[in-house]
Amino acid sequence: MRALCAFLAVAWAAPAHASLLEGDALDTMANVIAWIAIIIVPVVLVAAFWWVHIMPEKIAEKRHHPQLQAIKIVCLLSLVFGGMLWPIAWVWAYSKPVLYKLAYGRDTEDPHGHGGDAVSLKAPDLEPAGERGA
């Protein structure tokens, strides 16, 4: 009796459908998914790859890192070498150079390269030293 019930359940079972769509709708959906996979996914992956490699540069700019130019170069080289240098740039952007402050007296970027000491509002003294007393 048990075997007969199992046979009847299998015989009267509804056919299984692998998709909710049938016919032309299934073909149209397959074409849409294919175009998304061929065009949109690579564009998104390239944009994400670029964004991840530019992040250390943006972090260094925000933190006024004194070695910003070198971090930018490492970011560009990382793009060329397929991302191998990206972790180095990321750690470097978050690090604080210890010996930089000892050597230069500051631990932030100086965009002009002279610390402001070369720029003066005072007019330069053009008289020779011997003629001042006369």
C-alpha positions in Angstrom: 0.0 0.0 0.0 2.8 2.3 0.8 4.4 1.8 -2.5 1.2 2.5 -4.3 0.8 5.8 -2.5 4.3 6.8 -3.4 3.8 5.9 -7.0 0.6 7.9 -7.2 2.2 11.0 -5.6 5.0 10.9 -8.1 2.7 10.3 -11.1 0.4 13.2 -10.2 3.1 15.7 -9.2 3.2 18.9 -11.1 6.1 19.4 -13.6 9.0 21.5 -12.2 9.9 24.8 -13.7 13.4 26.2 -13.4 12.3 29.7 -14.2 9.3 31.9 -13.6 9.6 33.1 -17.3 8.8 31.1 -20.4 9.4 31.5 -24.1 10.4 35.0 -25.4 10.3 36.5 -21.9 13.0 34.1 -20.8 15.1 34.9 -23.9 14.7 38.7 -23.2 15.7 38.3 -19.6 18.8 36.2 -20.6 19.8 39.0 -23.0 19.4 41.7 -20.4 21.5 39.7 -17.8 24.2 39.1 -20.5 24.4 42.8 -21.4 24.7 43.7 -17.7 27.4 41.2 -17.2 29.3 42.3 -20.3 29.1 46.1 -20.0 28.0 47.3 -16.5 29.9 44.8 -14.3 33.4 45.6 -15.8 32.8 49.4 -15.6 31.8 49.1 -11.9 34.8 46.9 -11.2 37.2 49.3 -12.9 35.7 52.2 -11.0 36.0 50.4 -7.7 39.6 49.4 -8.4 40.4 53.1 -9.2 38.6 54.3 -6.1 40.4 51.9 -3.8 43.8 53.0 -5.3 43.1 56.7 -4.9 41.9 56.5 -1.3 45.4 56.6 0.3 46.1 59.8 -1.7 42.9 61.4 -0.4 43.6 60.3 3.2 47.1 61.8 3.0 45.7 65.1 1.6 43.1 65.2 4.4 45.7 64.6 7.1 48.2 67.0 5.5 50.8 64.3 5.3 54.3 65.7 4.7 55.1 63.0 2.2 52.0 63.5 0.1 53.8 63.6 -3.2 55.5 60.2 -2.6 52.2 58.6 -1.5 50.7 59.9 -4.8 53.5 58.3 -6.8 53.0 55.0 -4.9 49.3 55.1 -5.7 49.9 55.6 -9.4 52.5 52.8 -9.4 50.1 50.6 -7.7 47.6 51.1 -10.5 50.3 50.1 -13.0 51.4 47.1 -11.1 47.9 45.7 -10.5 47.4 46.8 -6.9 50.5 45.3 -5.4 51.7 48.5 -3.8 48.2 49.6 -2.6 48.6 48.3 1.0 51.9 50.1 1.4 50.3 53.4 0.3 47.4 52.9 2.6 49.6 52.3 5.7 51.9 55.1 4.7 49.0 57.5 4.4 47.8 56.7 7.9 51.3 56.8 9.5 52.9 59.8 11.1 56.6 60.2 10.1 58.6 60.2 13.3 61.9 61.5 12.1 60.4 64.1 9.7 59.5 66.5 12.6 63.0 66.1 14.0 64.6 67.0 10.6 62.2 69.7 9.4 60.5 71.0 12.6 57.0 70.2 11.5 55.0 67.1 10.8 52.6 68.4 8.2 52.9 69.1 4.5 54.4 72.4 3.4 52.9 73.1 0.0 55.4 75.8 -0.9 58.5 74.0 0.3 60.0 76.8 2.4 58.0 77.0 5.5 57.0 80.6 4.8 60.4 82.0 5.7 61.3 83.1 2.2 58.1 85.1 1.9 58.4 88.5 3.6 56.4 91.6 3.4 59.3 93.8 4.5 61.2 95.5 1.7 64.8 94.2 1.2 67.7 96.3 2.4 69.5 97.4 -0.8 72.2 99.6 0.7 75.7 98.2 1.2 76.7 97.8 4.8 79.5 100.5 4.6 77.2 103.4 3.5 74.6 103.1 6.3 76.4 105.3 8.8 77.0 108.3 6.4 
